[in-house]
């Protein structure tokens, strides 16, 4: 009760001071930041943004992200999803704060070296499963598949166009004699980009444009194939990207350099 009063008292004091001095009333961001100094005195608040999500203020503290209400009384730790645009707003913001961030249990940056680990972009390492599982891709339609590559053995990649490791993987696959079947899923709020790629006249070129952050020429089309990709990923626990699936259904998660991929793909014949 006292804390609630203190929060309101801070806001009232700020507004009262503005009225007395004739200056503009402080912005909600400033009021929340002032309240947080009282409620969380040991927390260094980097930024407050009350404009993104109605009723919530996004608070950045170094590499940490959390949410509070307009009076900074209630603190929320977790993910905020926009169900209309199908975006994970928290993941998108975390990616903006740290472009090399990976979301998901099987691929985490700066993990300790272990058997089967592979270095990722910038020298960071990520943990991957030592023993691949298998999935059945035969029930997936072609609607959400985007094919590109030089030809040769097929490799399916569940990817996110905002994922730095997916971008690096695409560069490795482009060097290899493989037929890539890209199946975009929106883990990091990339659904709109995936829609554009799927609806592009030249899908293969659009894939590389998406990873480069370049404009994509596309028109409206049926994107339910992407819904199918995401449903399949959820059903099989693909919470991070990239996820690579061999023709025989074997799965590995996370970035791999071309030599490791080539050796793994040869294992499908054994």
ChimeraX attribute file (.defattr): number of C-alpha atoms within 10 A of each C-alpha:
attribute: neighborCount
match mode: 1-to-1
recipient: residues
	/A:1	5
	/A:2	7
	/A:3	13
	/A:4	13
	/A:5	12
	/A:6	16
	/A:7	22
	/A:8	18
	/A:9	14
	/A:10	17
	/A:11	22
	/A:12	13
	/A:13	13
	/A:14	17
	/A:15	17
	/A:16	13
	/A:17	15
	/A:18	14
	/A:19	12
	/A:20	8
	/A:21	9
	/A:22	9
	/A:23	10
	/A:24	10
	/A:25	16
	/A:26	14
	/A:27	12
	/A:28	17
	/A:29	18
	/A:30	17
	/A:31	23
	/A:32	25
	/A:33	22
	/A:34	17
	/A:35	23
	/A:36	21
	/A:37	13
	/A:38	14
	/A:39	16
	/A:40	12
	/A:41	10
	/A:42	9
	/A:43	11
	/A:44	12
	/A:45	17
	/A:46	13
	/A:47	14
	/A:48	20
	/A:49	17
	/A:50	20
	/A:51	12
	/A:52	10
	/A:53	14
	/A:54	9
	/A:55	11
	/A:56	21
	/A:57	25
	/A:58	20
	/A:59	22
	/A:60	19
	/A:61	13
	/A:62	12
	/A:63	9
	/A:64	12
	/A:65	21
	/A:66	18
	/A:67	24
	/A:68	20
	/A:69	16
	/A:70	20
	/A:71	23
	/A:72	23
	/A:73	17
	/A:74	11
	/A:75	12
	/A:76	14
	/A:77	10
	/A:78	9
	/A:79	12
	/A:80	16
	/A:81	15
	/A:82	12
	/A:83	8
	/A:84	6
	/A:85	12
	/A:86	14
	/A:87	19
	/A:88	19
	/A:89	18
	/A:90	20
	/A:91	20
	/A:92	17
	/A:93	16
	/A:94	19
	/A:95	19
	/A:96	12
	/A:97	15
	/A:98	11
	/A:99	14
	/A:100	19
	/A:101	19
	/A:102	26
	/A:103	18
	/A:104	16
	/A:105	14
	/A:106	20
	/A:107	25
	/A:108	19
	/A:109	18
	/A:110	14
	/A:111	14
	/A:112	11
	/A:113	13
	/A:114	12
	/A:115	9
	/A:116	13
	/A:117	19
	/A:118	18
	/A:119	18
	/A:120	20
	/A:121	15
	/A:122	7
	/A:123	10
	/A:124	15
	/A:125	21
	/A:126	25
	/A:127	23
	/A:128	22
	/A:129	15
	/A:130	12
	/A:131	10
	/A:132	13
	/A:133	12
	/A:134	14
	/A:135	14
	/A:136	11
	/A:137	14
	/A:138	8
	/A:139	7
	/A:140	13
	/A:141	11
	/A:142	14
	/A:143	16
	/A:144	24
	/A:145	21
	/A:146	20
	/A:147	18
	/A:148	18
	/A:149	18
	/A:150	13
	/A:151	12
	/A:152	11
	/A:153	15
	/A:154	18
	/A:155	21
	/A:156	21
	/A:157	26
	/A:158	24
	/A:159	27
	/A:160	28
	/A:161	29
	/A:162	27
	/A:163	25
	/A:164	21
	/A:165	25
	/A:166	23
	/A:167	21
	/A:168	17
	/A:169	23
	/A:170	21
	/A:171	15
	/A:172	16
	/A:173	21
	/A:174	16
	/A:175	11
	/A:176	17
	/A:177	14
	/A:178	18
	/A:179	18
	/A:180	24
	/A:181	20
	/A:182	21
	/A:183	25
	/A:184	30
	/A:185	30
	/A:186	25
	/A:187	25
	/A:188	24
	/A:189	25
	/A:190	22
	/A:191	23
	/A:192	13
	/A:193	22
	/A:194	25
	/A:195	21
	/A:196	22
	/A:197	26
	/A:198	27
	/A:199	19
	/A:200	19
	/A:201	14
	/A:202	14
	/A:203	20
	/A:204	17
	/A:205	13
	/A:206	24
	/A:207	27
	/A:208	19
	/A:209	16
	/A:210	20
	/A:211	19
	/A:212	12
	/A:213	12
	/A:214	11
	/A:215	11
	/A:216	20
	/A:217	14
	/A:218	16
	/A:219	12
	/A:220	10
	/A:221	11
	/A:222	11
	/A:223	16
	/A:224	12
	/A:225	19
	/A:226	21
	/A:227	16
	/A:228	18
	/A:229	23
	/A:230	21
	/A:231	14
	/A:232	18
	/A:233	18
	/A:234	12
	/A:235	10
	/A:236	11
	/A:237	11
	/A:238	20
	/A:239	18
	/A:240	24
	/A:241	30
	/A:242	31
	/A:243	22
	/A:244	22
	/A:245	24
	/A:246	22
	/A:247	15
	/A:248	16
	/A:249	18
	/A:250	18
	/A:251	18
	/A:252	23
	/A:253	25
	/A:254	27
	/A:255	30
	/A:256	26
	/A:257	16
	/A:258	16
	/A:259	11
	/A:260	12
	/A:261	20
	/A:262	16
	/A:263	10
	/A:264	14
	/A:265	19
	/A:266	11
	/A:267	12
	/A:268	13
	/A:269	7
	/A:270	4
